[in-house]
């Protein structure tokens, strides 16, 4: 029984949109057929679905960036983690800055250092 629950949990974590879509589809069908929901109620349910799907996507993005629950924290602590992230951001910004075209001489902005 535990193996089945573990496999089900892994599958659900790998396919969150499938579970969410099926759940909201069931809610739409029950609301429409059994509760007599109209256009407004179904539209509101669709809005809630988009909000939930956006939340799932933001959670995936957070986990991929190293948010809580994605991986164990390094032994240096939270301060070192933040500093490492800021260094990564600085390096990326420098790479982006090197690829950008500088403004022309007629621009109002002062030159950047």
C-alpha positions as CSV (number, residue, x, y, z in Angstrom):
1,X,0.0,0.0,0.0
2,X,2.8,2.4,0.8
3,X,4.5,1.7,-2.6
4,X,1.2,2.6,-4.3
5,X,0.9,5.8,-2.4
6,X,4.5,6.8,-3.0
7,X,4.1,6.1,-6.7
8,X,0.8,8.1,-6.8
9,X,2.5,11.0,-5.0
10,X,5.4,11.0,-7.4
11,X,3.1,11.0,-10.4
12,X,0.9,13.8,-9.0
13,X,4.0,15.9,-8.3
14,X,5.2,15.3,-11.8
15,X,1.8,16.1,-13.4
16,X,0.1,18.9,-11.3
17,X,-1.7,20.4,-14.3
18,X,-3.4,17.1,-15.1
19,X,-4.8,16.7,-11.6
20,X,-5.9,20.4,-11.5
21,X,-7.5,20.2,-14.9
22,X,-9.4,17.0,-14.0
23,X,-10.6,18.5,-10.7
24,X,-11.9,21.6,-12.3
25,X,-13.5,19.7,-15.1
26,X,-15.4,17.6,-12.6
27,X,-16.4,20.8,-10.8
28,X,-17.7,22.3,-14.1
29,X,-19.7,19.2,-14.9
30,X,-21.2,18.9,-11.5
31,X,-22.0,22.6,-11.3
32,X,-23.5,22.7,-14.8
33,X,-25.5,19.4,-14.6
34,X,-26.4,19.1,-10.9
35,X,-26.4,22.7,-9.6
36,X,-27.6,24.5,-12.7
37,X,-24.8,26.9,-12.9
38,X,-25.0,29.5,-15.6
39,X,-22.5,31.5,-17.6
40,X,-21.4,33.7,-14.7
41,X,-20.7,30.8,-12.3
42,X,-18.8,28.9,-14.9
43,X,-16.8,32.0,-15.9
44,X,-15.9,32.6,-12.3
45,X,-14.8,29.0,-12.0
46,X,-12.6,29.4,-15.1
47,X,-11.0,32.5,-13.5
48,X,-10.3,30.5,-10.4
49,X,-8.7,27.7,-12.5
50,X,-6.4,30.2,-14.2
51,X,-5.4,31.6,-10.8
52,X,-4.6,28.1,-9.5
53,X,-2.7,27.2,-12.6
54,X,-0.7,30.3,-12.3
55,X,0.1,29.5,-8.7
56,X,1.3,26.0,-9.7
57,X,3.5,27.5,-12.4
58,X,5.0,30.1,-9.9
59,X,5.6,27.3,-7.5
60,X,7.5,25.4,-10.2
61,X,9.6,28.5,-11.0
62,X,10.4,29.0,-7.3
63,X,11.5,25.4,-7.0
64,X,13.7,25.7,-10.1
65,X,15.3,28.8,-8.7
66,X,16.2,27.1,-5.5
67,X,13.3,28.1,-3.3
68,X,12.1,26.2,-0.2
69,X,11.7,22.5,-0.6
70,X,13.7,22.2,-3.8
71,X,17.1,21.2,-2.3
72,X,18.8,21.1,1.0
73,X,20.4,24.4,2.1
74,X,24.1,24.7,1.9
75,X,26.0,24.5,5.3
76,X,27.0,28.2,5.1
77,X,23.6,29.4,6.0
78,X,21.0,31.7,4.5
79,X,23.3,34.7,4.3
80,X,25.8,32.9,2.1
81,X,23.0,31.6,-0.1
82,X,21.7,35.1,-0.6
83,X,25.1,36.4,-1.4
84,X,25.7,33.6,-3.9
85,X,22.4,34.4,-5.6
86,X,23.3,38.1,-5.7
87,X,26.7,37.3,-7.3
88,X,25.0,35.2,-9.9
89,X,22.6,38.1,-10.7
90,X,25.5,40.5,-10.9
91,X,27.3,38.2,-13.4
92,X,24.2,37.8,-15.5
93,X,23.6,41.6,-15.5
94,X,27.1,42.2,-16.6
95,X,26.7,39.8,-19.5
96,X,23.5,41.4,-20.5
97,X,25.0,44.9,-20.2
98,X,27.9,43.9,-22.5
99,X,25.5,42.8,-25.2
100,X,23.3,46.0,-25.1
101,X,23.9,48.8,-27.6
102,X,25.0,52.0,-25.9
103,X,22.8,55.1,-26.5
104,X,23.7,57.6,-29.2
105,X,25.3,61.0,-28.6
106,X,21.9,62.7,-29.0
107,X,20.4,60.9,-25.9
108,X,19.5,62.9,-22.8
109,X,20.9,60.2,-20.4
110,X,24.4,60.5,-19.0
111,X,26.8,57.7,-20.0
112,X,26.9,54.8,-17.6
113,X,30.1,53.8,-15.9
